[in-house]
Amino acid sequence: MKIEIDESRCKGCNLCTVGCPYKIFQAGKKPNRKGVLVPLLDRPERCTNCRLRHLYGRVLCGVCQMTCPDQAIRFRDEKPGETVKVAIEY
């Protein structure tokens, strides 16, 4: 599982940065072509939904996706052979 932000839909409200319990989002620093500061992913491998969704077979978190008013955040499956980075924090 991999998280993506659709820059064409994001309006830069930063609700994802506030709502994420794993703090994987940072406020944007560089405006996109529409002048919107799109949030950046900061170590998205900390997201339990991305790491463990296939193991448990269900959505584990998804707060960022639920709070996004523009539906700009989505989870997608990795392509076969795509490397996956996993972070384990104690």
N, C-alpha and C positions, 0 to 999 in steps of 0.2 A: 504494500500500500504506500502511496506517495501523495503528499498534499501539494496542491497547486492553487495559486491566486490568479484569477483571470483579470489581467490589468485593464481590459476593455470594459469590464463591468464594475470594477472597484471605484468608489467615489472618495476613498481616503478617510472614512469616518473613524477608523481605528478601534472599532468595537471588538475586533478580534484580538488586538493587542491587550486590551483590558480584560477580556473574558477568558483567555486561555490559561488554564491552571498550570500548564507546563512552561509558560513564557517562551514560546517558540517564535513569536512575532516581535519585530521591532518597528517603531514608527518609521515611515519612509523618509528618506533624505533627499532623493533626486526625483523631480517631477517627471511623469510620463508624458506622452505626446499631447494629452489633454490638460496638462498642468496639475494633475492629481498626484499627491504624495502617497504612492501605493506602499503598504507595509511590506517589510522584508522578512523572509524566513531566517531565523537565527537558530541553527542546529535543530531542524525539524525532526531529526532522528530521536529526539526526546519524547515525541508524541506517542502515547500508548496506542492510540487508534491506528497509527501508521505501522507500529511495530507488531502488535499482538492481535489485530483484527482477524487474520486468517487462523490463528491458533484457537481463538475462542469462537469464531464463526459468527460474531455479532459486532455491532458498533459499541466501542468502549467509552468513547468520549464524544467528540464531534461538537463541542461547545462553540468553537469558532465558526463552523458551518451553520449551526443553528442561529447564531446571533448576527450573522451577516445579512443586512437588509437587502443587499443587491444580488445575493446568491453567487458571489464571486469566488467562493472557496469550495473546492471539490477534492475528493479523494479519488485516486485512480490506481489501478494495478500497475506494477512494474512490468516492463517488457521482459520476455524470457532472456536470461543472460545479463540483464542489467544489474549492476552492482548495487548492493544495499548497505548503507551505513547504519549501524545500530549503536546507540549509546546506552550504557547501563550505569545509572547513578545510584549511589547508596545513601 
